[in-house]
Amino acid sequence: MSTAMNFSSKSFTPRPPDKGAFPLDHFGECSAFKERFMECLRHSGYESAACRQSAMAYLECRMDRQLMANEPLEKLGFKDLINEKSEEKPEKS
């Protein structure tokens, strides 16, 4: 009886990640935002929900500098924070 396996019967086709790859921040353009986020995580006991404002600022920095694809922040899960921002702005009369 042969114990050899036939690997050629099925082929694996790799699939890229949903959001794709993005370049690293080699020049440290967003490192200040990243450090604020990491500091917030340390102070909150690594509770990411408490640091969503910092996370949003970090992602905005990355998008502004083409370190990731531009995405609406609503699509990234920050819709409630954007609504808070617009409510805080005083209306011009």
Secondary structure, DSSP 8 states (H G I E B T S, - for coil): ------GGGS-------TT------TT-TTHHHHHHHHHHHHHTTS-GGGGHHHHHHHHHHHHHTTSS----TTTTT-HHHHHHHHHHS----
